[in-house]
Amino acid sequence: MPEQPYEPEGVIAGTGMGGAMDLGASEATTLEKGPGAPPGGGPAGRPRSLWSDAWRDLRRNPVFLLSALVILFLVFISLWPSAIAPGSPLSCDLAKSQDGPGPGAPFGYDGQGCNVYTRTVYGARTSVTVGVLATLGVAVLGSVLGGLAGYFGGWWDALLSRTTDIFFAIPVVLGGLVLLSVVTSNTVWPVIGFMVLLGWPQISRIARGSVITARQHDYVQAARALGASDSRILLRHIAPNAVAPVIVVATIALGTYISLEATLSYLGVGLKPPSVSWGIDISAASPYIRNAPHALLWPSGALAVTVLAFIMLGDAVRDALDPKLR
């Protein structure tokens, strides 16, 4: 009969320091696979990244989940306000002026006899539209200008720095009063354009600093040594690693832009009737705060909840994307 091979209980593995250690069979198999192999065999798992870790933390953060639910609800009523609000926000009856809650009007009526509930729901569309479009415009313009200045430096960086200093010296509300007072359009585009005009310097500063930090890393130097072009280095290596601070600041700024639109509309230089806006409703209800406080409290409350939701979302995203806070 052929002799059965001898299966040792353990093996001797070199320690790499001139010695040896006695390993069991399972430990020896694990050592042969290497530290990157998952237990039990199979291909190595997907490497962890900043984005995967951030998403895992966000899913476990109750602040993020609560704010995300509020924002999803706002997006829903912005797209389909008629699904939960009856009638038209421009349909008013002076006979019901300043009346309290009633059938079909759970929030009561304002000074013009308009349904406060319907106008509050439809006002979300304007606020979300202005906030999202202004944030996108600011993020794109500021990221491009700041990223180019941080990567190339030189006179372009100096010119951008001095330009941003000039814009930072302009008070936002005062600038809105001056620039928007000559605009006669009732659309949201002049307000969005004004916010992009005065909002991009903040994002550009953030993007510039992130790019300056990222371009000093070894992987950027290696890509440059291998002959990669500037555009490839910016798009493939620097941008993915420098965009996290921009996302955090833009998310928090979105709520600020919604509040700014309401402020400008309240002052009479933002959106104007017959547009439906929380700022317009707050301005119209201010003279009747004693006789009809409901007409002021509901749009004000909706504005406060919306701004708070976006600020909470931005704080949660900041905590998840900042490794120093882990």
C-alpha positions as CSV (number, residue, x, y, z in Angstrom):
1,M,0.0,0.0,0.0
2,P,1.3,3.5,-0.8
3,E,2.4,5.4,2.2
4,Q,0.0,8.2,3.2
5,P,1.5,11.7,3.1
6,Y,2.2,13.2,6.4
7,E,0.0,16.3,7.2
8,P,1.7,18.4,9.9
9,E,-0.2,20.1,12.6
10,G,1.8,23.2,12.1
11,V,4.4,24.8,9.9
12,I,7.4,26.9,10.5
13,A,7.2,30.4,9.0
14,G,10.1,32.9,8.8
15,T,9.6,36.1,10.7
16,G,11.8,38.1,8.3
17,M,14.1,39.0,11.3
18,G,16.3,35.9,11.3
19,G,13.9,33.8,13.4
20,A,10.9,31.6,13.0
21,M,7.5,31.1,14.6
22,D,5.3,28.0,14.8
23,L,2.0,28.5,13.0
24,G,-1.0,26.3,12.8
25,A,-2.3,25.2,9.4
26,S,-5.1,27.8,9.4
27,E,-2.7,30.6,10.3
28,A,-0.3,29.5,7.7
29,T,-3.0,29.5,5.0
30,T,-4.0,33.0,6.1
31,L,-0.4,34.2,5.9
32,E,-0.1,32.8,2.4
33,K,-3.2,34.6,1.2
34,G,-1.8,38.0,2.4
35,P,-3.4,40.6,4.6
36,G,-5.7,41.9,1.9
37,A,-7.5,38.6,1.3
38,P,-10.9,38.2,3.1
39,P,-11.3,35.3,5.5
40,G,-12.6,32.1,4.0
41,G,-11.1,32.7,0.5
42,G,-12.5,34.5,-2.5
43,P,-11.5,37.8,-4.2
44,A,-10.4,40.7,-2.2
45,G,-13.2,43.0,-1.1
46,R,-13.7,46.5,-2.5
47,P,-11.4,49.0,-0.9
48,R,-12.9,51.5,1.4
49,S,-13.0,55.1,0.3
50,L,-14.0,58.5,1.8
51,W,-17.3,58.4,0.0
52,S,-18.3,54.9,1.1
53,D,-17.3,55.7,4.7
54,A,-19.3,58.9,4.6
55,W,-22.4,57.2,3.2
56,R,-22.2,54.6,5.9
57,D,-22.0,57.3,8.6
58,L,-24.8,59.3,7.1
59,R,-27.2,56.3,7.0
60,R,-26.6,56.0,10.8
61,N,-27.0,59.7,11.6
62,P,-30.5,60.6,12.7
63,V,-29.9,64.2,12.0
64,F,-29.2,63.4,8.4
65,L,-32.2,61.1,8.1
66,L,-34.6,63.6,9.6
67,S,-33.4,66.5,7.5
68,A,-33.3,64.4,4.3
69,L,-37.0,63.4,4.9
70,V,-38.0,67.1,5.3
71,I,-36.1,68.0,2.1
72,L,-37.6,65.1,0.1
73,F,-41.1,66.3,1.2
74,L,-40.2,69.9,0.1
75,V,-39.1,68.6,-3.2
76,F,-42.3,66.6,-3.6
77,I,-44.6,69.5,-2.9
78,S,-42.4,71.7,-5.1
79,L,-43.0,69.4,-8.1
80,W,-46.6,68.5,-7.4
81,P,-48.1,71.1,-5.1
82,S,-51.6,70.4,-6.3
83,A,-51.4,66.9,-4.8
84,I,-51.9,68.2,-1.3
85,A,-53.1,71.8,-1.8
86,P,-56.6,72.5,-3.3
87,G,-57.3,75.4,-5.6
88,S,-55.1,78.1,-6.9
89,P,-52.8,80.2,-4.8
90,L,-54.0,83.3,-6.7
91,S,-57.7,82.6,-6.0
92,C,-58.8,85.1,-3.3
93,D,-62.0,86.2,-1.8
94,L,-62.1,89.5,0.1
95,A,-65.2,88.4,2.0
96,K,-62.9,85.9,3.8
97,S,-60.2,88.4,4.6
98,Q,-58.3,87.5,7.8
99,D,-60.7,84.6,8.6
100,G,-59.3,81.8,10.8
101,P,-59.1,78.1,9.9
102,G,-62.0,76.6,8.2
103,P,-63.0,73.8,5.8
104,G,-60.5,73.6,2.9
105,A,-58.3,76.2,4.6
106,P,-56.6,74.7,7.7
107,F,-54.3,77.7,8.0
108,G,-57.0,80.3,7.5
109,Y,-57.0,83.3,5.1
110,D,-54.7,86.3,4.7
111,G,-55.6,90.0,4.3
112,Q,-56.6,89.5,0.7
113,G,-58.7,86.5,1.4
114,C,-56.3,84.0,-0.1
115,N,-55.9,80.5,1.3
116,V,-52.8,80.6,3.5
117,Y,-52.4,76.8,3.3
118,T,-52.4,76.8,-0.5
119,R,-50.0,79.7,-0.8
120,T,-47.6,78.2,1.8
121,V,-47.5,74.9,-0.2
122,Y,-47.0,76.7,-3.5
123,G,-44.4,79.0,-2.0
124,A,-42.1,76.0,-1.4
125,R,-41.7,75.7,-5.2
126,T,-40.2,79.1,-5.5
127,S,-37.9,78.7,-2.5
128,V,-36.5,75.3,-3.5
129,T,-36.1,76.4,-7.1
130,V,-34.1,79.6,-6.2
131,G,-32.0,77.7,-3.6
132,V,-31.1,74.8,-5.8
133,L,-30.3,76.8,-9.0
134,A,-28.4,79.5,-7.1
135,T,-26.3,76.8,-5.3
136,L,-25.6,75.0,-8.5
137,G,-24.5,78.2,-10.2
138,V,-22.3,79.3,-7.3
139,A,-20.8,75.9,-6.9
140,V,-19.9,75.5,-10.6
141,L,-18.6,79.0,-11.1
142,G,-16.7,79.2,-7.8
143,S,-15.2,75.7,-8.2
144,V,-13.9,76.3,-11.7
145,L,-12.4,79.7,-10.9
146,G,-11.0,78.7,-7.6
147,G,-9.7,75.3,-8.8
148,L,-7.8,76.9,-11.8
149,A,-6.3,79.6,-9.5
150,G,-5.2,77.0,-6.9
151,Y,-3.7,74.7,-9.5
152,F,-1.9,77.2,-11.8
153,G,-1.2,79.9,-9.3
154,G,0.8,83.0,-10.5
155,W,-1.0,86.1,-11.7
156,W,-4.3,84.2,-12.1
157,D,-4.3,83.3,-8.5
158,A,-3.4,86.9,-7.4
159,L,-6.1,88.4,-9.7
160,L,-8.8,86.0,-8.3
161,S,-7.7,86.7,-4.7
162,R,-8.0,90.5,-5.2
163,T,-11.4,90.1,-7.0
164,T,-12.9,88.0,-4.2
165,D,-11.7,90.6,-1.7
166,I,-13.8,93.2,-3.6
167,F,-16.9,91.0,-3.6
168,F,-16.5,90.2,0.1
169,A,-16.6,93.9,0.8
170,I,-20.1,94.2,-0.7
171,P,-23.0,93.7,1.8
172,V,-25.3,91.1,0.4
173,V,-28.6,92.7,1.4
174,L,-27.5,96.2,0.4
175,G,-26.2,94.9,-2.9
176,G,-29.5,93.2,-3.5
177,L,-31.4,96.4,-2.8
178,V,-29.2,98.3,-5.3
179,L,-29.0,95.8,-8.1
180,L,-32.5,94.3,-8.0
181,S,-34.3,97.6,-7.5
182,V,-33.9,98.4,-11.2
183,V,-35.2,95.0,-12.3
184,T,-38.8,94.8,-13.4
185,S,-39.0,91.1,-14.2
186,N,-41.3,88.9,-12.0
187,T,-39.3,85.7,-12.6
188,V,-36.8,84.0,-10.3
189,W,-33.8,84.5,-12.7
190,P,-32.7,88.0,-11.6
191,V,-32.7,86.8,-8.0
192,I,-30.7,83.7,-8.9
193,G,-28.3,85.7,-11.0
194,F,-27.7,88.1,-8.1
195,M,-27.0,85.3,-5.7
196,V,-24.5,83.7,-8.1
197,L,-22.8,87.0,-8.7
198,L,-22.2,87.6,-5.0
199,G,-22.0,84.0,-3.8
200,W,-19.2,82.5,-5.9
201,P,-16.2,84.1,-4.1
202,Q,-16.9,82.0,-1.0
203,I,-16.9,78.7,-2.9
204,S,-13.8,79.8,-4.9
205,R,-11.8,80.3,-1.8
206,I,-12.8,76.9,-0.5
207,A,-12.0,75.3,-3.9
208,R,-8.7,77.1,-4.2
209,G,-7.5,75.9,-0.8
210,S,-8.6,72.3,-1.5
211,V,-6.8,72.2,-4.8
212,I,-3.6,73.7,-3.3
213,T,-3.6,71.0,-0.7
214,A,-4.4,68.2,-3.2
215,R,-1.8,69.1,-5.7
216,Q,1.0,68.6,-3.2
217,H,0.2,64.9,-2.7
218,D,2.4,62.2,-4.0
219,Y,-0.2,60.8,-6.5
220,V,-0.3,64.1,-8.3
221,Q,3.4,64.3,-8.5
222,A,3.5,60.7,-9.8
223,A,0.9,61.5,-12.5
224,R,2.8,64.5,-13.6
225,A,6.0,62.5,-13.8
226,L,4.3,59.9,-16.0
227,G,3.4,62.7,-18.5
228,A,-0.3,63.3,-17.6
229,S,-1.7,66.6,-18.9
230,D,-2.9,69.4,-16.7
231,S,-6.5,68.7,-17.6
232,R,-6.2,65.0,-16.8
233,I,-4.6,65.7,-13.5
234,L,-7.3,68.2,-12.6
235,L,-10.2,66.1,-13.6
236,R,-9.0,62.6,-12.7
237,H,-6.8,63.1,-9.6
238,I,-7.4,66.5,-8.0
239,A,-11.1,67.2,-8.4
240,P,-12.4,64.0,-6.8
241,N,-10.2,64.6,-3.8
242,A,-10.9,68.3,-3.5
243,V,-14.6,68.4,-4.0
244,A,-15.7,67.3,-0.5
245,P,-15.3,70.8,1.2
246,V,-17.1,72.4,-1.7
247,I,-20.1,70.0,-1.3
248,V,-20.3,70.8,2.4
249,V,-20.2,74.5,2.0
250,A,-22.7,74.5,-0.9
251,T,-25.1,72.3,1.1
252,I,-25.1,74.7,4.0
253,A,-25.3,77.7,1.7
254,L,-28.4,76.4,0.0
255,G,-30.5,77.2,3.1
256,T,-28.9,80.6,3.3
257,Y,-29.9,81.4,-0.3
258,I,-33.5,80.4,0.5
259,S,-33.5,82.7,3.4
260,L,-31.9,85.5,1.3
261,E,-34.6,85.2,-1.4
262,A,-37.3,85.5,1.3
263,T,-35.5,88.6,2.7
264,L,-35.2,90.3,-0.6
265,S,-38.9,89.5,-1.4
266,Y,-39.9,90.8,2.0
267,L,-38.1,94.1,1.2
268,G,-39.8,94.3,-2.2
269,V,-36.8,93.9,-4.5
270,G,-36.9,90.2,-4.9
271,L,-39.9,88.4,-6.3
272,K,-43.0,90.5,-6.8
273,P,-46.7,89.7,-7.0
274,P,-48.4,87.8,-8.6
275,S,-45.4,85.4,-7.9
276,V,-46.0,83.2,-4.9
277,S,-43.2,83.3,-2.3
278,W,-42.9,83.0,1.4
279,G,-41.2,86.3,1.6
280,I,-44.0,88.0,-0.2
281,D,-46.6,86.4,2.1
282,I,-44.6,87.4,5.2
283,S,-44.4,91.0,4.0
284,A,-48.1,91.1,3.2
285,A,-49.1,89.6,6.5
286,S,-46.9,91.9,8.7
287,P,-49.5,94.7,9.0
288,Y,-52.1,92.3,10.2
289,I,-50.1,90.4,12.8
290,R,-52.4,91.3,15.6
291,N,-55.7,90.6,13.8
292,A,-54.5,87.6,11.8
293,P,-51.3,86.2,13.2
294,H,-51.9,82.9,11.4
295,A,-51.2,84.5,8.0
296,L,-47.7,85.4,9.2
297,L,-46.8,82.4,11.4
298,W,-47.4,79.7,8.8
299,P,-45.2,81.0,6.0
300,S,-42.6,82.1,8.5
301,G,-42.6,78.6,10.1
302,A,-42.3,76.9,6.7
303,L,-39.3,79.1,5.9
304,A,-37.6,78.4,9.2
305,V,-38.1,74.6,8.9
306,T,-36.7,74.6,5.4
307,V,-33.6,76.6,6.2
308,L,-33.0,74.5,9.3
309,A,-33.4,71.3,7.4
310,F,-30.7,72.3,4.9
311,I,-28.3,73.6,7.6
312,M,-28.7,70.3,9.5
313,L,-28.1,68.4,6.3
314,G,-25.0,70.4,5.7
315,D,-23.7,69.8,9.2
316,A,-24.3,66.0,8.9
317,V,-22.5,65.9,5.5
318,R,-19.6,67.9,7.0
319,D,-19.2,65.5,9.9
320,A,-19.2,62.5,7.5
321,L,-16.8,64.0,5.0
322,D,-14.3,65.4,7.5
323,P,-11.9,62.6,8.6
324,K,-10.7,64.7,11.5
325,L,-14.1,64.5,13.1
326,R,-14.2,60.7,13.0
